């Protein structure tokens, strides 16, 4: 396979007039379109080392349909990445803190614990877009009690709150990381947990795009990186974007409508399959002609691939999201028979069906943008929202396990940040918590992970991730490691990644 640099050398010859003549010949052929010259274009360009065949242009490093060789022995084939937008409260979900009840109403400095606002970790990990002197977020000093009960569950005895009765039944399959941290204290952190970069910095490809770039797909008829329920809105598209890797590596949003799962992906009324096939063939030929002149145009290369994939996906995607093939028991397991769980259940069942068919990375947004953002009425909000995802997520874990898919599928359950241990006082607040990037909890399950395990901790009040903690790119590095990829070796020509982009594998969670 030739690199862009080699292809450009080949296209321009090796010196002087030869360079100009070689290029002019191809430009001439492409400018004259699909006449008699077009019939011989493939052969002529093959002689020049530009294309292998009409359907397989070598105008840039093509995205392989078959899996690329991994850096490491993979433990997982696919990832289901579940993201809850808005920031669920870690202390009222997966990291309960009884000290919040014991010292409720007191300020941090009145407890026997170190005042977290005086910790050097606060400034080290906290990066507000607003000037520090006017920032009031994350510094509320009055302790707000837990709004729900909690207890230990399973043989592992892991603590979870009472809002997760179904997921608690799967706790011995889960692996919690309770010392995550990030740096953005606003909702651009939704992008940050996927890209690893604060919004004030140059953005990077999302974790799903890196997985796609590194491994390709196991099924050439389906998207390599599929997205269900997202991006949650236009300014969170970075969470599925591929940036400089090229658009062919970006997430493909899929709607859960078997009749129209892909925007503009259906044949026109009255058009036969063969007619559409000929139409796509013509478009492909015209695109290839343009690609001769512009061999480094990634948008064009992605478009060429997209037309071919779109044709194949017309049959494969509707089948993948056709729940009529599922038993009533399975649909009930995901909560498809209840209004409050149906949406999340559909998206998670679709995720299982996609990984079952070889999709590498499925990013699922079971809830709309920002709904977990509980500045006020946290108890009411979290009581309602946990009930919408608890049963479907537990059903996913159970279903993957009983089908043997949990052995080679990695499930990630995360949010952009936690919620403050202190009561939010802005706007006369009296029953909510603000954004909290300093410490929060995510969990994983499946391939290559310890089961019924807790890694890391926050302090007694749930404020700071203790020790070094784990920045969001540590999660990326761990996920990619389980897929067989070394994040430190994932680089793109001409781009320099920073050390923070590499992250470090959370070795303690590996089985």
C-alpha atoms as one frame of an Amber mdcrd trajectory, in Angstrom:
protein
   0.000   0.000   0.000   1.404   3.380  -0.982   1.558   6.408   1.242   0.312
   9.828   0.140   3.927  10.942  -0.161   4.814   7.996  -2.380   1.720   8.477
  -4.504   2.480  12.141  -4.983   6.019  11.227  -6.034   4.616   8.674  -8.439
   2.058  11.100  -9.793   4.617  13.831 -10.451   7.418  11.645 -11.760  10.996
  11.932 -10.558  12.205  15.147 -12.082  11.976  18.037 -14.543   9.679  17.804
 -17.542   8.752  14.241 -16.627   6.929  15.532 -13.568   4.867  18.021 -15.534
   4.068  15.652 -18.383   3.050  12.776 -16.118   0.707  15.007 -14.163  -0.687
  16.723 -17.266  -1.557  13.395 -18.867  -3.701  12.377 -15.899  -5.237  15.840
 -15.558  -6.119  15.746 -19.252  -7.829  12.386 -18.906  -9.796  13.428 -15.861
 -10.839  16.747 -17.421 -12.266  14.937 -20.436 -14.512  12.823 -18.211 -16.012
   9.519 -19.222 -15.423   9.461 -22.987 -13.200   6.846 -24.628 -10.356   8.034
 -22.416 -12.343   7.018 -19.348 -12.492   3.431 -20.520  -8.733   3.149 -20.366
  -8.266   5.315 -17.299  -7.930   2.446 -14.848  -5.225   0.742 -16.855  -3.252
   3.934 -17.517  -3.365   5.020 -13.908  -2.371   1.541 -12.803   0.744   1.858
 -14.904   1.503   5.138 -13.161   0.934   3.566  -9.750  -2.118   5.654  -8.949
  -4.928   3.099  -8.743  -5.147  -0.651  -8.422  -8.601  -1.001  -9.909 -11.646
   1.085 -10.541 -13.367   0.076  -7.330 -10.276   0.244  -5.163  -8.398   3.530
  -5.663  -5.071   3.965  -3.948  -5.195   7.726  -3.667  -4.625   7.765   0.086
  -4.198   5.150   2.795  -7.568   3.395   2.364  -9.608   2.320   5.312  -9.380
  -1.475   5.465 -12.607  -3.387   5.614 -10.891  -6.355   7.208  -9.415  -5.849
  10.680  -5.917  -4.372  10.830  -3.289  -6.210  12.871  -3.529  -5.105  16.525
  -0.566  -3.856  18.539  -1.393  -6.257  21.380  -3.363  -9.430  21.860  -6.953
  -8.115  21.981  -9.288  -9.096  24.790 -12.337  -7.387  23.268 -13.718  -7.309
  19.738 -16.253  -4.538  20.261 -17.167  -1.707  22.618 -20.564  -0.446  23.741
 -19.895   3.023  25.159 -22.920   4.330  27.136 -22.881   8.044  27.910 -25.333
   9.858  30.201 -25.399  13.546  29.303 -25.497  16.210  31.998 -23.446  14.671
  34.785 -25.043  12.154  37.149 -24.286  12.530  40.843 -21.540  10.058  41.730
 -22.390  10.272  45.438 -26.008   9.277  44.749 -25.269   6.514  42.261 -22.064
   4.471  42.512 -19.971   6.165  45.220 -22.268   6.706  48.229 -20.849   8.872
  51.016 -22.506   8.479  54.444 -20.359  11.348  55.766 -22.546  13.701  53.727
 -25.472  12.709  55.942 -23.437  12.829  59.147 -22.176  16.368  58.525 -25.123
  17.727  56.516 -25.566  21.479  56.846 -22.002  22.019  58.093 -19.293  23.691
  56.073 -16.225  21.733  54.989 -14.008  23.437  57.557 -16.233  22.230  60.421
 -15.715  18.541  59.674 -12.777  16.432  60.941 -11.599  16.046  57.340  -9.180
  18.193  55.389 -10.998  21.082  53.737 -11.069  19.993  50.055 -11.109  23.612
  48.884  -7.622  24.045  50.350  -6.209  20.952  48.646  -3.606  21.579  45.912
  -5.589  19.104  43.801  -8.333  21.696  43.443  -6.281  24.062  41.311  -4.225
  21.322  39.692  -7.264  19.655  38.124  -9.723  22.518  37.895  -9.783  24.732
  34.792 -12.645  27.167  34.586 -13.321  29.045  31.375 -14.590  31.942  33.455
 -11.948  33.966  35.327 -11.153  32.399  38.689 -12.159  35.489  40.622 -15.726
  35.352  39.248 -16.089  31.581  39.150 -18.444  30.311  41.843 -18.875  26.766
  40.603 -17.595  23.793  42.527 -16.768  25.840  45.628 -20.005  25.542  47.589
 -18.898  24.873  51.180 -22.167  23.744  52.796 -22.516  19.963  52.811 -25.683
  18.623  51.201 -26.897  15.203  52.412 -27.440  12.199  50.155 -30.921  12.145
  48.673 -31.271   8.377  48.531 -30.413   5.324  50.616 -27.696   2.836  49.796
 -26.455  -0.626  50.686 -23.988  -3.310  49.684 -24.890  -5.707  46.890 -23.802
  -9.051  45.504 -21.055 -11.372  46.608 -18.628  -8.502  46.085 -20.420  -6.299
  48.620 -20.116  -3.191  46.454 -22.105  -0.169  47.580 -24.743   1.248  45.256
 -27.685   3.517  45.928 -31.298   2.400  45.937 -32.022   4.068  42.591 -30.398
   1.094  40.782 -32.261  -2.039  41.924 -31.883  -3.904  38.601 -28.277  -2.957
  37.929 -27.441  -3.916  41.517 -28.382  -7.444  40.535 -25.512  -7.388  38.017
 -22.978  -5.759  40.348 -20.730  -8.831  40.406 -20.157  -8.332  36.658 -19.180
  -4.670  37.006 -15.811  -2.993  37.499 -16.028   0.495  39.022 -13.462   3.276
  38.717 -14.223   5.755  41.501 -11.324   8.161  41.033 -11.964   9.711  37.631
 -11.412  13.436  37.106 -11.612  15.963  34.304 -10.880  19.696  34.015 -13.848
  21.424  32.357 -16.550  22.441  34.816 -19.167  23.076  32.162 -20.899  20.866
  29.630 -18.125  21.041  27.060 -16.866  18.260  29.320 -19.235  16.045  27.313
 -16.826  16.443  24.422 -13.793  16.249  26.701 -14.539  12.767  28.023 -14.684
  11.578  24.416 -11.758  13.559  22.941  -9.520  14.060  25.986  -9.184  17.794
  25.383 -10.489  20.847  27.257 -12.512  23.184  25.045  -9.825  25.882  25.198
  -7.329  23.522  23.562  -7.015  22.143  20.055  -9.522  19.340  19.698  -8.641
  15.721  18.973 -10.442  12.761  17.398 -12.916  10.974  19.632 -12.074   7.653
  21.267 -14.468   5.876  18.900 -12.705   7.384  15.891  -9.313   6.210  17.178
 -10.700   2.687  17.603 -12.035   2.839  14.058  -8.738   4.199  12.727  -6.725
   1.528  14.478  -8.795  -1.562  13.819 -11.297  -1.160  11.037 -14.394  -3.333
  11.095 -15.502  -6.944  11.239 -18.457  -6.392   8.891 -18.143  -4.479   5.616
 -21.921  -4.007   5.373 -22.313  -1.965   8.559 -20.790   1.259   9.877 -17.507
   0.688  11.659 -18.383   3.259  14.341 -22.122   3.536  14.980 -23.931   6.114
  17.110 -27.364   5.663  18.696 -29.200   8.673  20.105 -26.437  11.166  19.396
 -24.691  13.414  19.052 -26.953  15.010  21.608 -26.879  18.356  19.766 -24.750
  20.225  17.205 -22.100  21.503  19.638 -21.433  17.991  20.958 -20.633  16.506
  17.553 -16.993  16.464  18.652 -17.932  13.503  20.842 -18.187  11.338  17.705
 -15.918  13.268  15.344 -12.721  12.076  13.693 -11.098  15.487  13.088  -7.817
  15.118  11.175  -8.136  11.328  10.881 -10.583  11.995   8.069 -14.388  11.853
   7.904 -14.407   8.157   7.052 -13.467   7.454  10.692 -16.305   9.491  12.263
 -19.315   7.956  13.987 -22.373   7.226  11.838 -25.661   8.177  13.552 -28.376
   5.546  13.128 -32.067   6.168  13.747 -34.153   3.357  15.212 -36.593   3.335
  12.329 -36.165   0.199  10.201 -37.836   2.016   7.290 -35.405   4.946   7.390
 -32.424   4.299   9.715 -29.966   6.438   7.753 -30.566  10.038   6.655 -30.971
  10.094   2.849 -30.153   6.382   2.798 -33.277   5.048   1.092 -33.923   4.510
  -2.596 -36.340   6.881  -4.270 -39.842   5.607  -4.851 -39.994   3.717  -8.114
 -36.228   3.192  -8.351 -35.099  -0.410  -8.592 -32.081  -1.826  -6.835 -30.288
  -2.304 -10.160 -30.993   1.293 -11.208 -29.570   2.557  -7.970 -26.547   0.286
  -8.342 -25.821   1.789 -11.780 -26.311   5.295 -10.396 -23.800   4.662  -7.621
 -21.364   3.112 -10.087 -21.479   6.236 -12.240 -21.024   8.519  -9.230 -18.088
   6.403  -8.134 -16.434   6.653 -11.551 -16.844  10.416 -11.631 -15.463  10.725
  -8.121 -12.453   8.596  -9.065 -11.703  10.902 -11.963 -11.675  13.859  -9.600
  -9.553  11.896  -7.136  -6.813  11.646  -9.756  -6.392  15.408  -9.692  -6.814
  15.737  -5.935  -5.262  12.623  -4.389  -5.075  14.129  -0.906  -8.700  15.290
  -0.731  -9.921  13.284   2.262 -13.481  14.547   1.920 -13.644  13.133  -1.598
 -12.077   9.843  -0.579 -14.565   9.529   2.271 -17.404  10.281  -0.148 -16.272
   7.522  -2.506 -16.267   5.018   0.336 -19.523   6.366   1.723 -21.478   5.753
  -1.488 -20.376   2.140  -1.623 -21.013   1.578   2.080 -24.384   3.342   1.883
 -25.482   0.967  -0.858 -24.567  -2.072   1.220 -25.997  -0.637   4.439 -29.473
  -0.209   2.935 -30.152  -3.856   3.599 -27.859  -4.529   6.557 -28.829  -1.645
   8.866 -32.629  -2.116   8.791 -32.115  -5.798   9.564 -29.787  -4.952  12.458
 -32.363  -2.731  14.149 -35.412  -4.885  13.415 -36.566  -5.860  16.894 -39.372
  -8.062  15.560 -36.735 -10.793  15.409 -36.337 -10.614  19.189 -38.453 -12.686
  21.571 -40.969 -11.056  23.874 -38.782 -12.089  26.810 -35.763 -10.279  25.366
 -37.765  -7.147  24.603 -39.084  -7.194  28.164 -35.544  -7.637  29.497 -34.634
  -4.269  27.950 -37.866  -2.576  29.045 -39.364  -2.139  25.582 -42.823  -2.817
  27.006 -42.822   0.227  29.345 -42.968   3.873  28.280 -40.297   5.141  30.685
 -37.676   2.538  29.677 -38.546   2.044  26.003 -36.219   4.663  24.485 -33.097
   3.612  26.388 -34.052  -0.044  25.952 -34.354   0.275  22.173 -30.967   1.954
  21.858 -29.233  -0.607  24.049 -30.870  -3.554  22.325 -29.792  -2.071  18.992
 -26.265  -1.771  20.381 -26.233  -5.470  21.243 -27.490  -6.375  17.780 -24.817
  -4.207  16.144 -21.871  -5.662  18.058 -23.346  -9.113  17.437 -22.973  -8.316
  13.743 -19.401  -7.103  13.989 -19.581  -3.341  14.590 -16.446  -2.314  16.470
 -17.621   0.702  18.463 -21.211   1.587  19.343 -21.700   4.866  21.172 -25.063
   5.036  22.923 -26.793   8.102  24.358 -29.752   6.614  26.276 -30.944  10.049
  27.463 -31.287  13.457  25.751 -28.738  16.247  26.116 -28.112  17.521  29.640
 -31.065  15.860  31.383 -28.909  14.541  34.251 -27.827  18.107  35.065 -29.463
  18.441  38.488 -28.823  21.983  39.702 -32.211  21.865  41.380 -34.611  19.114
  42.429 -31.868  16.508  42.296 -33.940  13.911  44.129 -36.881  14.193  41.754
 -34.655  14.323  38.677 -32.425  11.384  39.547 -35.310   9.252  40.835 -37.038
   9.612  37.462 -33.934   9.305  35.269 -32.386   6.318  37.017 -35.664   4.489
  36.463 -35.364   5.095  32.703 -31.946   3.427  32.340 -31.569   1.033  35.301
 -33.599  -1.830  33.814 -32.337  -1.488  30.198 -28.670  -1.329  31.209 -29.037
  -4.282  33.553 -30.836  -6.106  30.748 -27.950  -5.403  28.388 -25.409  -6.901
  30.793 -27.580  -9.963  31.389 -28.296 -10.427  27.688 -24.647 -10.102  26.633
 -23.687 -12.608  29.315 -26.279 -15.228  28.425 -25.334 -15.011  24.738 -21.610
 -15.320  25.469 -21.015 -11.834  24.065 -19.731 -10.381  27.330 -16.576 -12.439
  26.851 -15.485 -10.326  23.885 -17.534  -7.132  24.305 -16.506  -4.240  26.551
 -19.270  -2.098  28.068 -18.420   1.399  29.340 -20.905   3.451  31.382 -19.914
   7.080  31.970 -20.862  10.736  32.244 -18.924  13.998  31.837 -18.409  14.800
  35.560 -19.975  14.269  38.972 -21.944  16.639  41.226 -20.698  18.817  44.073
 -20.790  17.467  47.651 -21.865  20.972  48.624 -25.334  22.438  48.130 -25.564
  24.634  45.039 -26.538  28.140  46.152 -26.803  29.939  42.820 -30.248  31.324
  42.075 -31.451  30.572  45.570 -30.769  26.872  45.156 -31.876  24.581  47.960
 -32.100  21.039  46.574 -29.418  20.461  43.944 -25.726  20.045  43.190 -23.488
  21.835  40.669 -20.981  20.374  38.197 -18.032  18.590  39.774 -14.985  17.654
  37.658 -12.690  16.878  40.628 -13.840  13.327  41.239 -16.514  11.035  39.830
 -17.295   7.398  39.022 -17.640   5.359  35.852 -17.962   1.602  35.463 -17.052
  -0.996  32.878 -17.954  -4.628  32.307 -16.984  -7.488  30.068 -13.951  -8.558
  28.106 -10.634  -8.544  29.949 -11.870  -6.881  33.156 -12.100  -7.897  36.777
 -15.634  -8.632  37.938 -17.279  -7.239  41.056 -14.356  -4.896  41.610 -13.785
  -1.312  42.754 -10.704   0.623  41.738  -9.788   3.950  43.351 -11.736   6.244
  45.638 -12.712   9.805  46.356 -12.242  11.370  49.789 -14.769  10.957  52.608
 -16.995  13.693  51.200 -16.728  12.618  47.556 -14.820  15.749  46.561 -11.372
  14.789  45.216 -10.230  11.700  43.360  -7.534  10.347  45.688  -3.980   9.718
  44.610  -3.142  10.430  41.009  -6.671   9.508  40.005  -7.502   8.985  36.359
  -7.906  11.700  33.777 -10.356  10.811  31.010  -7.661   9.680  28.571  -6.722
   6.897  31.004 -10.153   5.489  30.244  -9.427   5.812  26.514  -6.081   4.055
  26.890  -7.715   1.212  28.820 -10.499   0.705  26.294  -8.094   0.757  23.348
  -5.710  -1.587  25.186  -8.494  -4.134  25.571  -9.150  -3.823  21.822  -5.497
  -4.619  21.199  -4.326  -1.054  20.546  -1.540   0.856  22.277  -2.787   4.433
  22.498   0.809   5.719  22.528   1.355   4.189  19.092  -1.800   5.597  17.526
  -0.520   8.568  15.589  -1.372  10.263  12.333   1.329  11.472   9.911   2.077
  15.135  10.414   0.262  15.350  13.746   1.912  15.413  17.154  -0.162  14.239
  20.098   0.586  15.374  23.632   1.430  13.107  26.531  -1.956  13.764  28.111
  -3.615  12.427  24.953  -1.907   9.071  25.394  -3.292   8.435  28.871  -2.196
   5.392  30.827  -3.874   2.022  31.045  -5.672   1.410  34.353  -3.763  -1.801
  34.934  -5.484  -2.652  38.212  -8.844  -3.267  36.534  -7.505  -5.810  34.049
  -8.305  -9.451  34.668
